[in-house]
Each structure stands twice: as C-alpha cells, then as structure tokens.
Amino acid sequence: MILHELIDYQVLRLIWWLLLGVLLVGFAVTDGFDLGVGALLPFVARTDLERRVAINSIGPVWEGNQVWLILGGGAIFAAWPPLYAVSFSGFYLAMFAILAALIVRPVGFKYRSKRDSAAWRRGWDCALFLGGFVPALIFGVAVGNTLQGVPFRFDEDLRIFYEGSFFGLLNPFALLCGLLSVAMVVMHGATWLVLKTEGPVAARARSYGSLAALATVALFALGGVALFLFVGGYKITGVINPLGPSNPLMKSVETARAAWFANYAAYPWLLAVPGLGFLGAAGAGLALRARLEVGALLLSGLSIAGIIATVGVSMFPFILPSSLDPRASLTVWDASSSHLTLFIMLVCTVIFMPIILAYTTWVYRVLWGKVDAKSIADGQGHAY
C-alpha cells in the first residue's frame, strides 16, 4: 500500500476542512483582540499615556498573532486551490483594502512615538484605528457574500471567470455580517484590555465591551433571521462522490430557501455550535460586569469560535457557492488538492502545529500580567 493511502481521501478532505476552520478561528481569536484594541483606541484612551497603555497591551504579541492569517492563506492555497483562486482574485480590491490596513497598522505602532508631537501621534492613532476597524468589517462582509453566493463560473476547461464588482459586495446582508464582525472583535479587544490594563482604560473598556457583547448577540440573531427569511442557500441535488476528482462541474446544485438550515434539521445537536456563539457573547458581557477578567476573555473567544463555526457547519459541504452557476459551487468533496498533497500537508501539520502552539503558550505565559502605566511614563519596560 502506498503510504498516503493509509488515510482515506474522503477523510483527508474532511480533516482539511476542519483544519481550515481551526486556522480561521485561531486568527480571529488571537489577532481579533489586536484588531479590537485598535478599533477601541479612540474611545478607551483619552490621553497620550492612556493610548500608550492600550497599545502596549498588545505590543509584544500582535506580530505573532498575525501568523495565523498567513497560515490560513497558505492552507487555502495548498489544500483548496480553486477556493484560493476564486476568493483572492474575485475579492481582490477587498483583500487589498485589508492588506493596506494591516500594513498601516505596524507602521503606526513603530512610528507614533518617534516624535513628541500631538498632531503626529493623533495621525498614527487614526491609522491604528483604521488598521483594526477596516479588516474586521471587510472580513465580515466577505463572509456575508460567501453565504449569499459569489458571482463566478467555470468554463468547460475549468477556467475561472469572476463577474462581480467591489461595490457589489457592499449589499445589506453582507454589511450586517460586517457589523457583526466588528462587534465581536470589539468585544474581544475590550476583554483583553480589561485583563491587561488598570484604571480609566480598563473601566472604559469594560463599559464598551459590555455594549459590544450585547450587540454581538443581537446582530448574530438578526443575521440568522435574515439568512432564513431573505438569503437563499444551496443544496446538492445530484450524486457527488467524496472520493472523486476535484471537478466542481461533476454535480448538480440548486438554490433553495433556508437551505443553510438543513444540517441543523438533520443533526439537531449541531445547534450547540450557534448556541456557543450566543452564550459566549452573553457570558462575556456578564463576566465583564462581574469583573471576571480571565473568564470574560475566554468566553469572548468561545463566542467568536462559535460564530465562525456556525458559518462552516451551516454551509457544509459547500465552501464557496456560486450565484452565477450553482453547479460550479465549490464543496469539500470537489475543490481540494490531490490525495498525496493533503497527506503530506497533514504530516507537516502534525509535526509543526504542536510546536507553534507550545511556543505561543510559552510567550503568553512569559508576558502575563498587566501593563504598568508608571513604567511607560518613566520610559522603561514597554515596547511603544
């Protein structure tokens, strides 16, 4: 037996669908509080010292947290080539806006304290705000469009044609998902600030975080209602072979009202996934009010994991439906790399993922504790 045949092709495809979800959740939970702190910066910090306290709360970890975004992009490229081709080309301008914001953010970290000028620092603080708000909004907008279907098609030679526009992405349901994304990262950023800071910054973060948690619950519920009433889902109507070749055109698909809820009807225990999103956000808000700092951060992270997992569970086995030609929709069973490629990637993941997790855990353990405003004012013990 050839080594890679030790694991069935169908099982490998499912494993990589799960791993893609893990990477997306990992990015949202770790870099999510970085983005949230940036988006909260103008509201929780009113003096230069307070802004430096907020910035230094994420100063030692924000660069490492972005590794999850790189891992996610790399996994899509290697494990799901058609998904990478459609999403990164079709959403090109949206991706450019995200990257521009993420590029401006580290420049803001590095340069804002280089000059003792109020105008100079206000400018970079604005850049840090945009670096947190814009990616959170656009990531949510992208998810909203994915749920509705993306305007792409394949010709008979499997060449991809995208027929959408940037402004076409900014439809009401997608913007609702964008607001939900902003609300959940603001909630997460607030729980981080409450954990890592003291005094006025922590007090304001507690207040804004409680509101963001409430907004997350409300927007998540509103999104579910809108998805059920106004957004048509997709369902496979023909036979699809989980062991077959990666050819999306070898199936038949049709749109149907409330199709994204079919998995919950078939497997009611899956309702625990969106339940985690609701209960995590509600619990984070209550924990903030009760001054349970670690609990609030953990519950916020669980809420984000539940919300993101809800999208994957609702759409399964679809990963990117097509609104132009439903038959061209990409699924777990017909959009992956080869059996051998997925196996080699899995072996590498089994080796290196524990190392990454162990190192990340060690870093957070070493850097545990609150940011001391006095040490920042004295010019010691801070990054920015």
N, C-alpha and C positions, 0 to 999 in steps of 0.2 A: 504493500500500500504506500502511495506517495504521502509524505509527511503532512501536507496541508489538508489531506482528505480525512485526517483524524477528527476534524470538526466539520460537520455538515455545512454546505453553502448557505442553506436557509438559516441555520443557527448563527452563522457568522454575520449575515446581513442584519439579523435582529440584534446581535451583540453590538454592532457598529451604530445601529440606530439608537440604542441605549447609551452608548459612549458619547455620541454626538450630543444627546440631551445632557449628559453629565458635564461635558465641556461648556455648554451654553449656561447651565446652572452655575458652574464654577466661576465663570466670568461674571455673571450677573450678581452673585453673592459677594465675591471678593472685590472686583472693581466697581460694583454697584454702590458701595458706601463711599468710595472715592468720588464717583460722579455726584452722589447725593450731597457730599460735603461741599463740592464746588457749586452746585445749584443753590445751596443754602447760604453760601458765604455772605452775600449782601444783607441777609436777613438776621443771621445769628451773631454777627460780629460788627460792632459799630465803631470801634477804634482800631488803629493800626495794630496795637498789641493783641487785641482780641482776634483780628483776622490772622495774625501770625500764629496764634494758638490753634485756631481751626486748621490752618494749612499744615502746621507741623504735626497735627494728629494723624495725618495720612502721609506725611513726608517720607518716612522710612519704608513704606510698603507699596506706594502707588505704582512704582515701576514694575515690581514683581507681580502685582495683581494683573497687569496687562498681558502677562504671559498666557493667561487663559484665552484671551482673544486670539492670539497668534496660534495657539494650539487648535482652537476651534476652526479658524480659517484653513489651517493646514490639514486638519482631518476632513473637512469638506472637500478640499482639493483632491486628496488622495483616495478617500473612501467613496465619495459621491461626485464624480467628475461632471455629470450633466447638471447637478444641482449647483455646483460651483460656477459652471459656465453661464447658466441662466441667471442666477441671482447676482453675481458680481458684474455681469455685463448689463443686464436689464436694469438693475438698481445702481447703475454707475454713478450718476450725479448724487444720489442719496449717499452712497458709500463715500464719495469724495467729500461731501459735507461732514460726514462723521470723522473721516481721517483728518480733515482740516482742523476740526475742533479738537481732536485728540493730539494733533501736532502743536497747536497753540497752547494747550494745557501745560506740557512740560516746560515750554519757553516761559510761561507765566510763573511757574514755580521757581525757575532758575534766576529770572531777571527782576522780579518785583522788588527785591530787597537790595538790588545793586546800587540804587540811588536813593538818597534821603529826600525824596520829592513826593508830596501828597498827590499831585496830578499823575506822576509816573506810576505810583502804586495803584491809584484808582483805575488807571487804564489796564494794568495787568490783572487786577481783581475782576474787572469786567471780562477779560479773556478767560479767567478761571471759571467764572460763572457760565459762560457760553460753552466752555470745554466740558462742563458737567451736564448742562441742560440739553444742548443740541443732540449729543449721541443718545441720551435716554429717550428723547422724543422720537428721533428717527428710527431707532431700533423698534420701538413700539409701532410706529407707522408701517414699517416693513412687515411685522407680524400680522397687522391688520389686513394688509394687502394679500399676504400669503393665505389667510383664511378665506378671502373672497375669490382667490384665483388670480394668477398673474398672466398678462396677455403675451403668451409665447406659443410657438408651434414648431414642429419639426417637419422638414420635407421628407421625401422617401429615402434620401441618403442620410437622414438623421442630422442634417444641418439645422442649427437653431436660429429662429427668427423671433426677435422681441419687437412688439409693436405698441409698446406703451410709451408714456412720457413722464417726466418728473412731476409735473403738476397733477397728472392723473393719479399719482399715488396719494395726493392730499385730499382724499374723499372723507365724508363724515365718519364712517365706521373706523377707518384707519387712524384718523385723528383722535377718536375716542380711545383706541388702543394706545396711541402715543401718550395721551394724558395719563392713562393707567400706568404706563411705564415710568413716566416722570414721578407720579405719586409714590410708586413703590420704591424707587431709588432714593427719593427724598426721605421717606420713612426710614429706609435702611441707613442713610447718611446721618439722620438725626440720632438713631440709636447708637451709632458709632461715636458721635460727638458727646453724647451723654456719658458713654463709657470712658472716653479718653480725656475729657476736659472737666473743668470745675467752674463755679461762679456763674456770671451772666451768660456766657456762651452755652454752657450746659443747660441752664434754665430756659433760654430761648429755644434751644434745640428740642428740649422736652415738649415745649408747647407746640412747635411746628411739627414735630414728629407725631404727636397725638392726632393732629389735624390730618396729616398725610396718611396715617393709618386708617382713619375714618374714610378719607377719600379713596383709598385703595379698595376697601370693602365695597363702597358704593359704586365705583367705576367698574370693578370686576363683575358685580351683579348686573349693572346696566349693560356691560358688554355681552354677558351671557344672554340677556333678554333680547338685545339687538341681533345677536347671532342666530337665535332661534326664530325670531319673527321676520327679519329682513334680509339675512345673508344666506344664500343657498349653499349647501355643502355639496360634496361629491361622493359618489359611490360606484364601486366596480360592478358592472352588470354581466361581464363575461368571465370566462375562466382565466385565471392568472397562475402561472407556475412559479412558486417560490424558489425553485431550483433552476429556472430557465435563464436565458441570456438577458443581458441588460439592454433590452429594446423596448422603450415605453410604448411603441405603437402596436405591440402584440397583445392588446387588451381592448376592452370596450368600457367606457365610463360615461356616466350621465350625471347631471346636476339634479339635486332634489332638496326640497325644503326640509330644514332641520336634520340633514344627513350627518352633520358633525356630532349629533347626539345619539347616533345609532349604537356606538360602542358602549355607552352607558346603559342603554336598554338591554343589550345583550349580556353585559357583565356589570351588574349594579354595584359591585364592590369597587369599581373604578371611580365612583362618586367620592371616594375618600381623597382623590387627588385634588379636585377643586375645593373640597372641604378643607384640605390643608391650607390652601391659599386664603380662604376666608378666615379660618380660625387663627392662623398665624398672624395675619394683619390685625385682627381684633385683639388677640392676645398681646401683640407688641404694643398697641396703644394703651392697653390696661397696665402692662408692665412698666411703661414709661411713667404713667401716673403714679404707680406704686413704688417708683424709684428702684425697680429691679433691673439693674443696668445690663448684666450679662444675659439675663432671661429675655430682655427686650431685643437685644441683638440677635440671639438665637431664633426667637420667634419670627422676627423680621426676615431672617434668612430662609426659614421654613416656608414663610408665605411666598417669597419670591420663587423658591423651588416649586411650590405647588402651582403657582400661576403659570410658570413656563411649562411644567409637565402637563398641565391641563391642555395646552395647545397641542402638544405631541400626541397625547392619548386621544384627544378628540379627532385628530386628523388621521391617525393610523389606519391603514398602511401608507397613506399619502404623505409626502414630504414637501411637494410643491405642485399644487394643482394648476392646470391651465384653463384660463377663462376663454381663450380663443378656440382651442381644440381639446375638450376634456380628455380625449383618448391619449393626448400627449402628456398628460399629468404624470409627474414623477412619483414613484412609490418605492417603498423599501425593497420590493422584490424585483424591480426592473431598472434601477438607476445606480447600482453600485459598481465598484471596481470588480476585478476578477476574484475568483476564489483564492488564488495564491496571494494576490496583493493584500486582501483582507486578512489572511492568516499571518503574513509577515508583519503587518502593522499591529496585529493583536499581540504577537510575541514581543515586539518593541514596547508596546504599551504596558504589558505585564511587567517588563523589566524596569522601565523608567518612570512610570506613574507613581509607584510607591516611593521612589527617591524624591520626586518633586513634592509629594505630599508630606514626606518626612521633613524635608528641608523647610517647606513653608511653615509647618507646625513649629519647628525649632525657631524660625525667625520671629514668629508672633509671640512665642514664649519669652524670648530674649527681650523683645521690645514691649512687653506687657507693662502696663502702668499708665498713669495719667500724665498729660503734658503739663509741665510746670511753667506757669506764666512768668514767675520770678526769674527762672534760668534763661528764658528768652529775653526778658528785659535786660538781664546782666550780660547778654551776649555769649552764653555758654549752654551747651547741651541741647542744641537744636540744629535742624537741617536748613531752615529757610528763615 
